[in-house]
Each structure stands twice: as structure tokens, then as C-alpha cells.
């Protein structure tokens, strides 16, 4: 077990990363577990500490557009349009990587996921490091993503070197991942930027189809495995208009996106928003799931979200968390 330092100083955290250590840091989406993307040994530490399979790629974070040239071999016009509109922000673009980026980062694939996070501490940290930083979510692989520093310590304390505390994450969902490796842009993972917003800039975006038979093969992007983002407690989803009824003989919790009148019999209820507003739901989603997971329940029943905007990404997380 190693000592995990909790700090609020970006210069200390940056020096740790430059030395090859593992440091979790805040972004607007979730906390990321950072390593120097040009240091294969450091990147390997991410996989070891998270117990993450090597076929699941990582996303690289940079401080500004100028730093993109350190990572990708080509930054086409479509990528430039999206970057101008949505960076910094919760959008990851998959583009051809430069040779010095570790193959561990991309699971041996030619494309690398890249983004500029929209969080002041993250930007300060990345500028101080001066190198691209690979960072998946800072939690044990497949589990509920962390949206506070405490979540990181609870999951990875003793396995990583440091956590830069920047408070709760504003968006609360991982970034949207779009591949530009082919002529037709492809949505690989819905996330904190609604796909409708992206389509308004570049036109139609195809959506990748999940395939459980490929769960042990190299993934085009993180978050595409059939089971992911999952609590230890069994999770069942119901349609948003279905009645939520506790299971007889089971301690049940309920997650609902807005007010819900039929709550009798539930041991714990997590209402994500007072009005059902999806941005608020997204910001509270993982924290609420963690709270239910720690409540000694037998089953978590989660109402699905409206299938629009951020609801698409929220339903994606529920689907993967409930996959058995």
C-alpha cells in the first residue's frame, strides 16, 4: 500500500506527474486518474491501480489547442470546428495519434481520444505538467465514477500517489466521445455534451452499436463495454412512466430523475432533481448511485430518463450498470 496524498496545490500535483507518479485530478465531468501519456511505465500504473484491462483505451487531456500538436498526427477541419465550439468542455475526439504516444494509451489502435477539460484546476495542472496527460475515471475499473475527491480516496486510496481536490464536478458524466477516424463521424460514447449539439455543428453523427461479443477485444473508446459504471448492488431499470414498486422481501432503493409520488416501501430514495432537469440529474447521478450502493440494499430500482439530450447518456450509464 502506498501513501495517497490529498492536496489542493497544482504545482505539487504537476511535479508528481512529471516524476511518473499517478495523480487524480478534477475535471468538469468526473475525476480523472492522471499519468504522463509519454511514459509507458506510468501509463501502465493506471491499468494496474484500476485493475483495468489493457484492451480498454484511455483519454488524453491537454491544456490548449497548441498542445494538440503533441498528440495527434492530423487535426482536420471537422475537428477544428468542434474544438472551436466545445473546447474546453466535455467532448473527446478520436484522431490519428503520433508515434510517441504510448500504445498502452490507445490499446494498440491508431486513434487516440483527446480533449481539453473545462476546469480551472485541471487547466492549471496540465499547463504546469507541460505534457499530455492520460486520464480515465479515477475509480476501480467498471465501478461507479467519482465526482468528488472523497470518492477517489474511497476507491483508490493506497493504490495511487495523490489526489488534487477541486470540489464536486459540475457536469457529473464522462465526456462524449466522437471518432473522426473515418469520413463519417461516429458517436462512440454519449456523455456530458448532448449529441444534438454536436450534430448542429457537423451534421449527422452515426452511433456505434454495442457488441457484447467484442468485450474482450480492443475497444475504440472507453465506456463501451457491456457492463460498466456498475454499483456492487444489483441494479434494475424501469421505463420512466412505469410504476416503481419495491420487490417483496427485498430491501430496495429508488433512483428517480424528478418528483415521484409512489415511494412507499423503499428503504432509500435518491431524487436527482426537484424538477427532472437533466443537467442537474447528470451532476448528481454518480453521487446518488454511490449513496444507494452504500445503503445495504438488495436492489436499486432506477427510473429511465427521457431519451433526449443528456438523457441519452444517462440511460447509457444505466443500461451498462444493469447489464448482467
N, C-alpha and C positions, 0 to 999 in steps of 0.2 A: 504494500500500500504506500503510495506517495502522498506527500502533503499537497493539498489543494488550497492555494492562496486566493482569498476573495479580496478584490481591490477595486478602486474607482479611478486609478491613475493609468491613463492610456500609455504613457511613456514606459512605465514598468511592464505593462502587458505587451507592448511592442518589442521591447528588448527580450522578453521571454520567447516570443515567436521567432525572433531573429536567431536565437540560440537553438532553435529546433524544438522548443517545448510546445505543449498543447494548451491553448488558452481559449475558453469560451467567451463570447462577446455578444452584446445585444445588437439586434437589427430591428427594423420596424415589423418584420414578420415573426420570427422566433429567434431564440438564442442559437448561435452557431458555434460549433467546435472548430476552432481555427488551427491551421498548421501552414507553414511555409510551403506553397504549392510547387516550388522548385526543388524541394528537399524530399527525396523519396522516402528516406528513413522517418522523417517527421510525419509525412502523409500516412505511412504505414501505421504509425502510432494511433491515428484516428480510427482506423479499422480495428486495431487491437483493443483500444479502450471502449469502443462502442460495441464490440463483437459483431462488426458489420461485415458481410460477405464482400469479397473483392470484386464481384461482378456488379455491385451497385455503385454507380459513379458519384462523384462529389461535384459541388458547385464552387467556382472560384469567385471571390469578391475582390474588387478593386476600388480605388478611391475616386477615380475620374476617368473621363474619356481618353485622356492621353495614355493612361495605364493599360488601356485595351490592347495597345500595340505590343505589350509584353506577353500577351496571352494567345491572341488569335492570328492566324495567317491571312485572313480575309475578313473585312468588315463591310459587307455590301450595302447598297443604297437602302434596302428594306430595313436592315439592322440600324442604319443611321437614323431613319425616320422614327423607328420605335424608341431608340435611345434618346433622341431629342424630345420625344413626348413623355416618356415614362421613367427615365433615369434621372436622378436616383429614385428607386422605387421597387416594388415587389414583382419585377419581371426579370426572368432569366432567359437569355438567348443561347442556343446551342449553335456554335460556329466551329470551323476548322481550327484545330489547335496548332500552336508552334511546337517544334520538337522538344524544347527544353522543359515543357510541362510534363510532369511525371505521368506515365501511362497508368499508374495506380489511380490517379485522379479521374480518368475517363474510362476505367475498366477496359483499357486496351482499345477503345474505339477512337476514331479520328476526330470526333467532335467534342468540344468542351462547353459546359454550361458556365455562363458568365453573367455577373450583374454588379451594379453599383447600389449598395444598400442606402436607404433613406433614414439614417440615424446618426446624429452628430457624433456620438462616441465611436461608432463604427468607422466613420469617415476619418476622424482624428487618428484612430488606431491604424487604419490602412495607410494613411499618409506617413505616419511615423515608422511603420514597418518598411515601406518602400518596395515591397514585393507583393506579388499576387498571393492571396491567402485562400486556401481551400477550406471550406466550412460546411459540413452537413449540420443538421439539427443536433444540439448538444444533449443527447439523451441516449440510453441504451437502445440498440438497433430494434426497430419495429414497434417501439413503445410510444407513449403519448409525448408529443413535442413540448419543449419547455418554453414558457413565456415570461419567466422571472429567473433571476439568479438562483433563488432558493430551489426552484425546480431542477436546475442544473446540478447543484450540490447534492440534492437528494438522489439523483440518478447516477452521477459520475464522480461524486466526491471520493477521493482516494485513488482515482484512475487517471486524472488529468492534473495539470500543473497549476492552472489558475482560472479564475472567473472574473471578468470585468463586469461589474454591476452597473447597469444603466436603467434599472427600474423595469416595470412591465412593458411588454411590447404593444405597440399601438394597433397593428393590423391583426396579429394573432394567428394568421395562417401562412404557411410557406409560400414562396413566390410561385407565380405562374411560369411554367416552362414551355417555351416555344422553340422548336427546331427550325433553323434556316439552312439545314444541310442539303436540302433539295429545292427544286424550283417552287414547289407548293409548300408554304409554311404549315407546320404541324404542331398542334397542341399536344404536348406530352403529359403535362400535369396541370389541371386547373388550380388556381391559387388566389393570392391576395389581390390580383388585378383581374377584373372580370373580362372574359373573352370578348364580350360585346365591345368593350373599349378598344381592344387590340384590332378587332375587325374593322372598326371605324377608321383606323389609320391605314391598314394594309389590305383590306378586303377579306375575302373568305379565308378562314383558317380551318383546315381539316383537323379532326380529333383522332388521336391514336386509339386503337381498340385494345383493351387489356386482354392478355392471353395467359391464363394460369399455367399452361404447358411450358411457358418460357421463364418461369420463376427462377430457374437455376442457371439461366443464361445471362450474358452481359445486358444490362438494361440501358436504354437510350438516355434515361434521366432518372434521378432519384424519385421515390414515391410512386413507382409504377408496379411494385409487387402486389400480388393479390391481397395479402394481409399486411397491414402497416398501420401506424398511428394507433395501435390497439392497447386498451387497458388490460390488466390481468383479469378483471371481472368480465363475465360473459356479457356481450352487448347485442341487443336485438333492436332492429329499426322497424318503425311502423310508418305508414303514409301519414302525411301531415293532417289529413282530415279524418283518420281513423281514431277510434276511441282508445285511449291509453288505459289499460286495465292491468292491475298487478296480477302476477301469476300465483295461483293458490299454493300456499305452503312455501313460498319463496320471499326472501327479503328483497324488495325491488326498489330501485331508484328511477327517477324520471328526469330526462333532459328535454326541455321544450323551448322553442325559439321565441315564444311570446306567452302572454297570459293563457292559462288553460284551466277550465272550470272543474274538471273531474280529476281531482288529485287524491281522493280518499284511498287509503291503503298503502300509499308509497312511503317508504322509510325516509327518503330524502328527495327533494325536488330542486333541480337547478334550472331556473328560468333565465335564459341568456339575454333577454331584452324585455323592457317593460312594454314595448310596442311591437316587437318582432322585427325591428330594423336590422338588416343583415350585417351592416358594418359593426354594430355593437355585438351581435351574435358571434361574429368571427373573432373579435377581440377577446371575448370571454370563453370561447369554445373549449380550448385545451385545458384551461384552468378549471372549468366546470367538470370536464371529463376526469381530471385528476382527483377532484374533490369526491366525486361519486365512486371512483375506483378505490379510494381510501376509507370508504364508509362501511366496510364489512358487509357488502351486499352480495346477493346471489346472482342478480341480473340487473343490468342497466337497460331501461327501455328508452329509446331516443326517437323523437318525432322527426321525420324528414323535413327538409327545408323547401321553400319554393324553388323550382328548377329554373332560376334566372339569376343573373349577376353572381354575387358571392355565394348564393345558394348552391350553385353548381359545384363549387369547390368544397363547400361544407358537406354536401351529400356524398361527394367522392371520399372524403375522410371517413364518414360514417360507414359507407359501403366496405371500405378496406378494413376498418376496425372491427366490423362484424363478420368478416369472411372467416369461415371455418374449414 
